Amino acid sequence: MKQTAAYYRSSTKLQEESVPSQRYNISQYALKKGILIDKEYPEPSVSARLNKLNERPQMKKLMTDIRNGKIGKLLVYKRDRLARKVEEHLELYNLFKTHGVEVHFIAENEPPMRFDIFGEMMELFISVMNQREGEQINLRIADTKLNNFLRGSSIGNLPYGYSSDKKKTKIIRNEDELQIVKTIFTEWNTDEYINMEKLAQKLKEDGIKRHSKYWTRNNISDVLTNPIYMGLRVATFGNQQVSRSVEELSIITPEAFERAQQLIDKRKKPIQARKKFHYLLSEIICCDLCKEKKILIASERIRNGTVYAAYECKDHSIILEQAEIENIVYISTKEFFGELIETSFDQLYAAHLKTNLVKLTKRQTVLEKKLEAAEEKLVQATNRWIKKGSESNREKVLTCSNDVKRIKEKIFDLETKRLKYTEVPDSVDEIKNEVLKKDTWDLLPFQRKQELIKDLIQGIFVDDDSIRIVFKHPFMEANEVIL
């Protein structure tokens, strides 16, 4: 049985239509309509303009649950809570349409979502308006910030040597601090320092401090790279970088500033790309000597000056080279399932399929009768609460509601188990095509490899001198249904 979901989203914590506000309005709507909300997907402080659908964790989870047939009804405050971009709104519309999701919008003046030709045209029009509204709001904010900067009415963050008056309308020079800044530029531009750490050391030797502390490499870098010291303020608005002249604040010439930048580039060390390791067994390889069978940590070690990846248990001084142990696990997995699939799999699977589907059907029938009775009790309890309104009646409604929810979850679990069981042959075909062929295995993306390994292996247990692999049977997790 499909569930009813509620999705809430706000762009900022200060937004008027906050997640708590949306949750309250939707819960009131659900109560009036007699709708039981089974699942919630709250997404506070997430911009739909800056984040794609799959970059919003709760939205991604909701879409996955819809594709898996879990959701039949969705409650949302307004359309723009779902998406701000036209293509994303239409993607969601088609997802709801394909999977038969009934969508309820709670806000006033928000028309219902229809899944016909007229409805599709209306959704296109509304999504265009929502995107345009979001873009205009963003542009107005950006224009205001830009104009304030260009007019000089926006002070912003000020670097060392400058401060603002109490009203934050005027920049004040600190001549003592600016004299230290001049010294830093003068010293650096002599080209006598191999890096900024050496210059920081020289300032320390001379007793020159930044406020009450000695100068650091980062402090010096902040000074040498800030164009305000040559009379130019620079800021970035979106993709646009703008500047304005502030000659009254300058303490060095543009030539001295450019000389400092050239020496910074000259002193930069070439960045070497660090090799990134992907740990295939990171969630299933455990120490057999630990009482809790703790998962080995993924680590990087150095041997003969070369970095290599390893799995290790520090408590028992177990260190396994990643490439070696992963190759052993792959070969063992390939041999085990290759032999199983070629010998006894078909007979074992056929022997359990019919029996367990009958058991699943019988169990589901029992649960559906219980659900019918539980829903009837919920209706009766709700009617009593509406008429009398006592706290005990309210508690009874909550209890009955939880009973209905629990039974629905059990029915859904049975349906999932049935689907998983009947899809075993497809899973076996994937094992044949992706795991048993070494050439194909080597070309698989890392995430797919890890997914297959988790599907096939229950756990890997290692000690000082042995490795024990516990395999999952392709259908063993679903092959015994106990009533």
VENJO-V143750 format. One record per residue. PSI is psi as a letter, one per 20 degrees, with the letter a starting at -180 (999 if undefined). OMEGA is omega in degrees with one decimal (* if undefined). Layout:
# VENJO-V143750
psi-><PSI/PSI>
omega-><OMEGA/OMEGA>
This chain:
# VENJO-V143750
psi-><p/q/r/p/q/p/p/q/p/q/h/r/h/i/q/g/m/r/g/h/g/g/g/g/g/h/h/g/g/h/g/h/i/k/p/o/o/h/q/q/n/p/m/q/l/o/p/i/h/h/p/r/g/i/i/o/g/h/g/g/g/g/h/g/h/g/h/j/j/h/p/h/p/p/p/q/g/r/h/i/h/g/q/i/q/g/h/h/g/h/g/g/g/h/g/g/g/h/j/k/p/o/p/p/p/h/q/q/j/o/q/q/p/q/m/a/g/g/h/g/h/g/h/g/g/g/h/g/g/g/g/g/g/g/h/h/g/g/g/g/g/g/g/g/g/g/h/h/g/h/i/j/i/o/g/a/p/q/r/p/i/q/r/r/r/h/i/l/i/p/p/p/p/o/h/g/g/h/h/h/g/g/g/g/g/g/g/g/i/i/k/i/p/i/r/h/h/h/h/h/g/g/h/g/h/i/k/p/r/o/d/j/r/q/q/r/g/h/g/g/g/h/g/h/j/o/i/h/i/j/k/p/p/p/q/p/o/c/j/p/p/q/q/q/p/m/h/i/i/q/i/r/q/h/g/h/g/h/g/g/h/g/h/g/h/h/i/p/q/p/p/p/p/p/p/p/q/p/o/h/j/h/i/i/p/r/p/i/h/q/g/j/l/q/p/q/q/p/r/p/r/p/p/k/j/p/p/q/q/r/p/q/o/h/h/j/l/p/p/p/p/g/g/g/h/h/g/g/g/g/g/g/g/g/g/g/h/g/g/g/h/i/f/j/g/g/g/g/g/h/h/h/g/g/g/h/h/g/g/g/g/g/h/h/g/g/h/h/g/h/g/g/h/h/h/g/h/g/g/g/h/g/g/h/g/h/g/h/k/r/h/h/h/g/h/h/g/g/g/h/g/h/g/g/g/g/h/g/h/g/g/g/h/g/h/g/g/g/g/h/g/i/j/g/h/g/h/h/h/g/g/g/h/h/g/i/o/g/g/g/g/h/i/q/q/g/h/g/g/h/g/g/g/h/h/h/p/g/q/p/p/q/b/h/j/q/p/p/p/o/q/p/q/h/j/h/h/j/i/o/o/p/999>
omega-><-177.0/-174.8/175.2/-176.4/173.7/179.6/178.3/175.9/171.0/-178.4/180.0/178.1/-176.7/-176.5/-176.9/179.6/-177.1/179.2/177.3/179.0/178.1/-179.3/-179.6/-178.5/-179.4/179.3/177.4/177.6/-179.0/179.8/179.7/-177.1/-178.0/-179.1/177.4/179.2/-177.5/-175.0/177.4/178.7/-178.8/-177.6/-179.3/174.2/177.8/-178.9/175.6/178.3/-175.9/-176.2/176.8/-178.4/-177.2/175.6/176.2/-169.9/-176.8/176.4/178.3/179.2/178.5/-179.2/177.7/179.9/177.6/179.8/179.5/175.4/-177.0/-171.1/178.0/-177.4/-177.6/177.7/-178.4/-178.6/179.0/179.5/-176.2/171.8/179.8/-175.5/176.6/-177.7/-174.9/-175.3/-179.9/177.1/179.8/175.8/178.3/178.8/179.7/176.4/178.5/-178.0/-178.0/-174.3/173.4/179.9/177.4/-173.5/177.6/173.4/-169.6/-174.5/177.1/177.9/175.9/-175.3/179.6/178.8/-179.9/-178.6/174.2/-176.8/178.8/-179.5/-179.9/177.8/-179.3/179.7/177.1/-179.7/-177.7/-178.9/176.4/-180.0/179.3/179.1/-179.7/179.6/179.1/-179.8/-179.3/177.5/-178.8/179.9/180.0/178.9/-179.0/-179.9/179.3/179.1/-178.7/-179.0/177.7/179.6/-177.3/179.0/-178.4/-179.6/177.1/-177.8/-179.7/179.1/-177.6/-179.8/179.4/179.3/-178.1/174.3/-179.8/175.7/-175.7/-179.1/-178.7/178.1/-175.9/177.9/-177.7/178.4/171.4/-170.6/178.7/179.3/-179.7/175.4/176.2/177.4/176.9/179.4/-179.9/179.0/-178.0/-179.7/-177.3/-176.2/173.4/-179.3/-179.9/-175.0/-177.6/175.8/-176.8/175.8/179.0/177.5/177.2/177.9/179.7/178.4/178.4/178.7/-179.8/178.6/-179.8/-177.0/172.4/-168.8/-177.2/-176.8/178.5/-179.3/176.0/177.6/-178.6/177.4/-179.1/178.5/178.9/179.6/-173.1/-176.0/-178.2/-176.4/179.1/-177.5/173.2/174.5/-179.5/175.1/-176.8/177.0/179.8/177.2/-173.1/176.9/-174.4/175.3/-178.2/180.0/173.9/-177.3/174.8/-174.0/-178.8/179.9/-173.7/176.3/177.1/179.1/174.5/179.5/178.8/178.4/179.4/176.9/179.3/-179.8/178.6/179.8/175.4/179.2/-179.3/-176.1/-177.9/176.0/177.6/-178.8/177.6/179.1/-179.4/-179.4/-179.7/-179.1/176.0/-174.0/-174.4/-171.9/-167.5/-176.3/-174.8/179.9/-171.7/175.2/-178.3/-178.8/178.1/-179.0/-179.5/-177.7/-176.3/178.1/177.9/179.4/175.2/-176.1/174.8/-177.8/-179.4/177.0/-178.6/177.2/-179.0/179.0/175.2/-178.1/-178.5/167.7/-178.2/170.8/-176.5/-179.2/-176.9/175.7/176.6/178.9/-179.9/178.2/-173.5/-175.4/-177.0/-176.9/179.4/176.5/178.1/-179.5/-179.9/-178.8/179.8/179.7/179.7/-179.0/-176.9/-175.6/175.0/179.8/-179.1/-176.9/-177.8/-175.5/-165.5/-172.1/-175.3/-178.5/-179.6/-177.6/-179.3/-177.5/-176.5/-171.5/-174.3/-177.9/-175.2/175.2/176.2/179.5/178.6/179.8/179.9/179.9/-179.8/177.9/178.6/-178.5/179.8/174.8/177.5/179.5/179.0/179.7/-178.7/178.6/177.0/176.7/179.1/178.6/-179.9/180.0/179.2/178.6/179.2/-179.3/179.5/-177.3/-173.3/174.5/179.6/-179.8/179.6/177.3/177.4/177.8/178.6/177.6/179.9/179.0/179.3/179.1/178.2/177.6/179.4/-179.2/-178.7/179.8/177.6/179.2/177.6/178.4/178.4/177.9/178.0/179.3/177.1/-180.0/178.2/-179.7/-179.6/-178.1/-178.0/179.8/-179.1/179.5/177.5/178.8/179.5/177.2/177.3/178.3/179.9/-173.1/-171.4/-175.7/-172.8/177.6/-174.3/-179.0/179.2/179.9/-178.1/-177.2/-178.6/173.3/-177.4/-177.3/178.9/177.0/-178.3/178.1/179.5/179.7/179.1/178.5/-172.5/-173.8/176.8/-179.7/176.2/-174.2/-175.7/171.4/-175.4/-172.5/-179.3/177.9/-179.6/-178.8/177.5/-176.6/169.7/173.4/-177.1/178.6/-173.6/-178.0/-177.4/-168.5/177.6/176.9/-177.2/-179.1/*>
